[in-house]
Amino acid sequence: MAKWNVTLLLIGLLASTNGLLAQEEIIGYVVDTEGKPLLFATVAFYENGVLEAGTETDQYGEFVVQDATFDEVEFRYLGYQPLRMTRQELEEDNWVVMANNAILLNEIVVVALDPWDRRKCGGHMGHPLEVDNTINLSVSTQRQQLTYYPNPTKDRVRINFPADSKGAVEVLTANRAVLQHVSVSAPVTEIDLSSYPAGTYYLRHLHAPLMQPLGAVVKVE
């Protein structure tokens, strides 16, 4: 009887383990270089160069993949440079930051035509008035650089902020559960991790409408 009980217990443990493996889930966030979430970005999963699965981000820039076999993942969003990374890179840091394509428009000539002038100019009715403006446009984005220390830490983490910084800092688990929400206090905001077990936690700065991931911090005993 005891032998059957042990056998049944082993079968139950194996079934539970297989169930957990089958339910492996990876959660990630796609943001731009300013920390703004990218809504409905395309996420494609590849195995040996073959497309295996795909999804898109939600209104928070979040995506979830479950039970997918892949070794690479590609992110695409209109107006942004495509980004490709390995599965290992995604599992190590699931904050995916996409860079905006720089827009450079040189020598935009603004010409106004007089519709009442019947003299032809180049085969077209009207002639150019003396309006010739050249506009140079360069669009780029910059991410605010924030430093935090010490890392690893046994208890507290300090984050340096510029004098005019506002918003809040959140502490999250690997599954993105929010543990703390601390208002920014410039020039240094202190986060207390002493009550949490050893492990890796994530920091992000919220300043509506922006959300900037700061990175991971390791808590040690």
C-alpha positions, 0 to 999 in steps of 0.5 A, a space after each residue: 500500500 505504501 509503495 502505491 502511495 509513493 508511486 501515486 505521489 511521484 506521478 502527481 509531482 511529475 504531472 505538476 512539474 509538466 504543467 508548470 513547464 507547459 505554462 512557462 510565461 514571459 512578460 515584457 514591455 516595449 517603450 521608446 527612448 523616453 520611456 513612453 509605452 509603444 501601443 500595438 507594437 508587433 512582436 514576432 517569435 522565431 525558431 531557427 529563422 522560422 516564424 513560430 508565433 506572434 503577438 502585439 503590445 497592449 495599451 501599456 506596452 506590455 506583451 505576454 508569450 506563453 508556451 512558445 518555442 523560440 530562440 529570437 524575437 523581433 519587435 517592429 513599430 512604425 517610425 522606429 528601428 526594428 529590434 531583434 534579440 535572442 531569447 536569453 537577452 529577453 529573459 535577462 532584461 524584458 524592458 525593450 527600448 526601441 529607438 525612433 528613426 531620426 527624421 531629417 528634412 533638408 531644404 523644404 522650399 515653400 512657394 506660393 502661386 498667384 492664381 490671378 496671374 495668367 503668365 505661364 511659368 514652366 507650363 503652369 498658370 501663375 508665377 511664384 511670389 517671392 516666398 522661399 523659406 528653407 526649413 531644416 528639421 531634425 527630430 530626435 529623442 533623448 532618454 534621461 540618464 538616472 543613476 542608482 546605487 549601491 547595486 547589489 544592496 543589502 537594504 537601501 537603493 538611492 536614485 539621483 534625480 535632477 533638481 526639477 524631477 517629479 513623479 514617482 519610483 516603483 519597485 517591481 518583481 520579475 513578474 512586474 508586480 508593484 511592491 512600492 510606489 515612492 514619490 520622487 524627492 530630488 536630488 536623491 530618492 531612497 528606496 528601502 528593500 530591507 523587508 524583501 527576500 534576496 533576488 532581482 527587482 526592477 525600478 521604473 520612474 513614472 512621470 505622466 505620461 512617461 514611464 522610464 525603466 531604470 533597470 534591475 537591482 539585486 538584493 542580497 542577504 
